[in-house]
Amino acid sequence: MTEFRITHEIHEVHPDIRERLTATTIEAINESSARSAEDAALVLRHKLGEIGVHMSEEACLAAIERIRSGKQLRFEIEREIDEDEV
């Protein structure tokens, strides 16, 4: 399963981020169901940006294609590791 990793402190600022990611992704998919995968990816990228999550165009396109092919999408959220901590 492909995982889309979000590596920053957003989970501390928004403890409900998983639910928001899921709801926002579903909203973007529903809104763009009649569009091409590329257009749907732009909608998803914009919607995620509205909640402070930034994904590359390539990652958004991969997410759209994965969902449209009936596969699950899982966001993996982890803390950024500060180089001083290593």
DOLUMNU-999538 format. One line per field, with one value per residue: y, z, x of N, C-alpha, C in turn; residue number from 1; residue in one letter. Coordinates in nm, 3 decimals. Example, Ala and Ser with C-alpha at 12.3 -4.5 7.8 and 13.67 -1.06 7.14 Angstrom:
BEGIN
n_yy	[-0.569 / -0.225] .
n_zz	[0.780 / 0.708] .
n_xx	[1.319 / 1.285] .
ca_yy	[-0.450 / -0.106] .
ca_zz	[0.780 / 0.714] .
ca_xx	[1.230 / 1.367] .
c_yy	[-0.330 / 0.003] .
c_zz	[0.780 / 0.787] .
c_xx	[1.320 / 1.290] .
nr	[1 / 2] .
rest	[a / s] .
***
This chain:
BEGIN
n_yy	[-0.118 / 0.213 / 0.485 / 0.811 / 1.042 / 1.280 / 1.502 / 1.689 / 1.918 / 1.929 / 1.757 / 1.818 / 2.075 / 2.045 / 1.821 / 1.660 / 1.591 / 1.364 / 1.297 / 1.532 / 1.529 / 1.302 / 1.375 / 1.606 / 1.501 / 1.325 / 1.511 / 1.658 / 1.457 / 1.392 / 1.640 / 1.661 / 1.449 / 1.415 / 1.509 / 1.509 / 1.300 / 1.457 / 1.715 / 1.665 / 1.609 / 1.861 / 1.992 / 1.846 / 1.909 / 2.184 / 2.189 / 2.050 / 2.230 / 2.436 / 2.347 / 2.355 / 2.157 / 2.045 / 1.896 / 1.750 / 1.797 / 1.558 / 1.367 / 1.414 / 1.346 / 1.074 / 0.991 / 1.043 / 0.870 / 0.627 / 0.613 / 0.624 / 0.381 / 0.209 / 0.147 / 0.169 / 0.467 / 0.590 / 0.815 / 0.880 / 1.014 / 1.176 / 1.294 / 1.555 / 1.500 / 1.661 / 1.759 / 1.803 / 1.636 / 1.384] .
n_zz	[0.000 / -0.091 / 0.084 / 0.184 / 0.306 / 0.560 / 0.686 / 0.923 / 1.190 / 1.190 / 1.300 / 1.565 / 1.577 / 1.460 / 1.594 / 1.493 / 1.238 / 1.069 / 1.026 / 0.903 / 0.674 / 0.545 / 0.508 / 0.350 / 0.127 / 0.028 / -0.031 / -0.235 / -0.429 / -0.485 / -0.581 / -0.814 / -0.977 / -1.244 / -1.387 / -1.553 / -1.444 / -1.394 / -1.363 / -1.141 / -0.955 / -0.923 / -0.802 / -0.564 / -0.456 / -0.414 / -0.229 / -0.012 / 0.048 / 0.154 / 0.411 / 0.517 / 0.437 / 0.232 / -0.071 / -0.337 / -0.691 / -0.825 / -0.622 / -0.553 / -0.793 / -0.803 / -0.578 / -0.658 / -0.881 / -0.752 / -0.579 / -0.765 / -0.889 / -0.709 / -0.488 / -0.151 / 0.028 / 0.231 / 0.468 / 0.618 / 0.907 / 1.050 / 1.288 / 1.209 / 1.195 / 1.369 / 1.268 / 1.469 / 1.669 / 1.601] .
n_xx	[0.085 / 0.063 / 0.190 / 0.121 / 0.321 / 0.322 / 0.526 / 0.561 / 0.488 / 0.212 / 0.025 / 0.029 / -0.067 / -0.315 / -0.498 / -0.699 / -0.627 / -0.614 / -0.884 / -0.967 / -0.806 / -0.908 / -1.181 / -1.149 / -1.019 / -1.216 / -1.414 / -1.286 / -1.256 / -1.524 / -1.612 / -1.468 / -1.527 / -1.610 / -1.402 / -1.078 / -0.803 / -0.578 / -0.686 / -0.848 / -0.650 / -0.537 / -0.752 / -0.764 / -0.511 / -0.540 / -0.756 / -0.641 / -0.438 / -0.589 / -0.637 / -0.391 / -0.214 / 0.038 / 0.094 / 0.277 / 0.218 / 0.250 / 0.217 / -0.049 / -0.175 / -0.111 / -0.253 / -0.519 / -0.540 / -0.505 / -0.727 / -0.936 / -0.898 / -0.997 / -0.849 / -0.721 / -0.636 / -0.390 / -0.284 / 0.018 / 0.129 / 0.394 / 0.635 / 0.860 / 1.201 / 1.438 / 1.757 / 1.939 / 1.856 / 1.933] .
ca_yy	[0.000 / 0.338 / 0.576 / 0.951 / 1.086 / 1.422 / 1.504 / 1.810 / 1.922 / 1.960 / 1.674 / 1.883 / 2.193 / 1.995 / 1.683 / 1.586 / 1.604 / 1.246 / 1.311 / 1.644 / 1.482 / 1.211 / 1.452 / 1.695 / 1.418 / 1.279 / 1.629 / 1.688 / 1.349 / 1.410 / 1.763 / 1.651 / 1.313 / 1.417 / 1.571 / 1.421 / 1.274 / 1.571 / 1.823 / 1.623 / 1.623 / 2.003 / 2.021 / 1.787 / 1.988 / 2.311 / 2.163 / 2.019 / 2.355 / 2.514 / 2.303 / 2.365 / 2.039 / 2.067 / 1.777 / 1.779 / 1.762 / 1.416 / 1.290 / 1.430 / 1.266 / 0.934 / 0.968 / 1.038 / 0.747 / 0.515 / 0.611 / 0.589 / 0.240 / 0.131 / 0.113 / 0.255 / 0.572 / 0.609 / 0.920 / 0.849 / 1.141 / 1.155 / 1.415 / 1.584 / 1.477 / 1.769 / 1.703 / 1.814 / 1.528 / 1.257] .
ca_zz	[0.000 / -0.096 / 0.194 / 0.160 / 0.435 / 0.594 / 0.789 / 0.999 / 1.318 / 1.172 / 1.388 / 1.696 / 1.560 / 1.428 / 1.639 / 1.414 / 1.100 / 0.988 / 0.986 / 0.808 / 0.548 / 0.482 / 0.465 / 0.242 / 0.010 / -0.024 / -0.090 / -0.361 / -0.523 / -0.525 / -0.657 / -0.941 / -1.031 / -1.389 / -1.448 / -1.578 / -1.324 / -1.373 / -1.306 / -1.007 / -0.870 / -0.890 / -0.704 / -0.436 / -0.405 / -0.365 / -0.108 / 0.097 / 0.083 / 0.237 / 0.551 / 0.559 / 0.398 / 0.099 / -0.141 / -0.473 / -0.794 / -0.855 / -0.513 / -0.566 / -0.907 / -0.760 / -0.486 / -0.739 / -0.959 / -0.659 / -0.534 / -0.880 / -0.924 / -0.604 / -0.381 / -0.034 / 0.041 / 0.371 / 0.498 / 0.733 / 0.964 / 1.146 / 1.326 / 1.141 / 1.282 / 1.365 / 1.252 / 1.597 / 1.755 / 1.555] .
ca_xx	[0.000 / 0.138 / 0.159 / 0.154 / 0.374 / 0.319 / 0.629 / 0.585 / 0.418 / 0.070 / -0.059 / 0.020 / -0.152 / -0.449 / -0.504 / -0.797 / -0.582 / -0.650 / -1.023 / -0.974 / -0.747 / -1.004 / -1.298 / -1.108 / -0.991 / -1.345 / -1.479 / -1.218 / -1.288 / -1.663 / -1.623 / -1.397 / -1.549 / -1.627 / -1.283 / -0.963 / -0.722 / -0.490 / -0.768 / -0.888 / -0.532 / -0.525 / -0.857 / -0.720 / -0.398 / -0.595 / -0.835 / -0.548 / -0.371 / -0.680 / -0.627 / -0.252 / -0.138 / 0.094 / 0.141 / 0.320 / 0.121 / 0.269 / 0.155 / -0.194 / -0.217 / -0.102 / -0.364 / -0.642 / -0.540 / -0.521 / -0.867 / -1.022 / -0.882 / -1.060 / -0.755 / -0.725 / -0.537 / -0.360 / -0.187 / 0.102 / 0.173 / 0.502 / 0.707 / 0.984 / 1.316 / 1.535 / 1.891 / 2.010 / 1.810 / 1.989] .
c_yy	[0.124 / 0.426 / 0.716 / 1.009 / 1.237 / 1.437 / 1.645 / 1.811 / 1.949 / 1.878 / 1.732 / 2.005 / 2.151 / 1.849 / 1.597 / 1.579 / 1.484 / 1.257 / 1.423 / 1.604 / 1.393 / 1.288 / 1.541 / 1.617 / 1.370 / 1.395 / 1.662 / 1.584 / 1.367 / 1.531 / 1.748 / 1.517 / 1.310 / 1.474 / 1.467 / 1.402 / 1.393 / 1.689 / 1.790 / 1.637 / 1.769 / 2.045 / 1.969 / 1.870 / 2.119 / 2.292 / 2.130 / 2.144 / 2.443 / 2.472 / 2.296 / 2.245 / 2.060 / 1.937 / 1.818 / 1.740 / 1.613 / 1.328 / 1.298 / 1.346 / 1.117 / 0.899 / 0.954 / 0.906 / 0.624 / 0.503 / 0.569 / 0.444 / 0.148 / 0.090 / 0.211 / 0.357 / 0.595 / 0.718 / 0.879 / 0.981 / 1.111 / 1.288 / 1.432 / 1.561 / 1.591 / 1.709 / 1.710 / 1.699 / 1.395 / 1.234] .
c_zz	[0.000 / 0.021 / 0.155 / 0.293 / 0.448 / 0.711 / 0.843 / 1.119 / 1.306 / 1.264 / 1.528 / 1.689 / 1.537 / 1.469 / 1.561 / 1.267 / 1.014 / 0.937 / 0.883 / 0.673 / 0.473 / 0.427 / 0.346 / 0.114 / -0.054 / -0.093 / -0.226 / -0.467 / -0.575 / -0.616 / -0.799 / -1.011 / -1.183 / -1.461 / -1.476 / -1.448 / -1.292 / -1.311 / -1.164 / -0.909 / -0.830 / -0.787 / -0.567 / -0.376 / -0.345 / -0.234 / 0.011 / 0.143 / 0.173 / 0.383 / 0.597 / 0.527 / 0.254 / 0.043 / -0.281 / -0.571 / -0.825 / -0.748 / -0.520 / -0.681 / -0.872 / -0.667 / -0.562 / -0.815 / -0.871 / -0.615 / -0.648 / -0.921 / -0.813 / -0.491 / -0.267 / -0.038 / 0.189 / 0.385 / 0.623 / 0.784 / 1.067 / 1.174 / 1.240 / 1.240 / 1.262 / 1.358 / 1.381 / 1.691 / 1.722 / 1.612] .
c_xx	[0.089 / 0.094 / 0.203 / 0.195 / 0.369 / 0.415 / 0.651 / 0.491 / 0.268 / -0.018 / -0.067 / -0.070 / -0.296 / -0.459 / -0.603 / -0.757 / -0.618 / -0.794 / -1.038 / -0.916 / -0.846 / -1.123 / -1.264 / -1.082 / -1.121 / -1.418 / -1.418 / -1.252 / -1.430 / -1.680 / -1.566 / -1.420 / -1.560 / -1.504 / -1.176 / -0.886 / -0.633 / -0.565 / -0.812 / -0.772 / -0.511 / -0.629 / -0.814 / -0.608 / -0.446 / -0.671 / -0.744 / -0.474 / -0.457 / -0.675 / -0.482 / -0.166 / -0.091 / 0.149 / 0.180 / 0.210 / 0.128 / 0.202 / 0.003 / -0.247 / -0.215 / -0.218 / -0.495 / -0.650 / -0.563 / -0.666 / -0.959 / -1.008 / -0.935 / -0.968 / -0.768 / -0.612 / -0.514 / -0.254 / -0.111 / 0.160 / 0.281 / 0.571 / 0.829 / 1.096 / 1.413 / 1.674 / 1.972 / 1.974 / 1.875 / 2.125] .
nr	[1 / 2 / 3 / 4 / 5 / 6 / 7 / 8 / 9 / 10 / 11 / 12 / 13 / 14 / 15 / 16 / 17 / 18 / 19 / 20 / 21 / 22 / 23 / 24 / 25 / 26 / 27 / 28 / 29 / 30 / 31 / 32 / 33 / 34 / 35 / 36 / 37 / 38 / 39 / 40 / 41 / 42 / 43 / 44 / 45 / 46 / 47 / 48 / 49 / 50 / 51 / 52 / 53 / 54 / 55 / 56 / 57 / 58 / 59 / 60 / 61 / 62 / 63 / 64 / 65 / 66 / 67 / 68 / 69 / 70 / 71 / 72 / 73 / 74 / 75 / 76 / 77 / 78 / 79 / 80 / 81 / 82 / 83 / 84 / 85 / 86] .
rest	[m / t / e / f / r / i / t / h / e / i / h / e / v / h / p / d / i / r / e / r / l / t / a / t / t / i / e / a / i / n / e / s / s / a / r / s / a / e / d / a / a / l / v / l / r / h / k / l / g / e / i / g / v / h / m / s / e / e / a / c / l / a / a / i / e / r / i / r / s / g / k / q / l / r / f / e / i / e / r / e / i / d / e / d / e / v] .
***
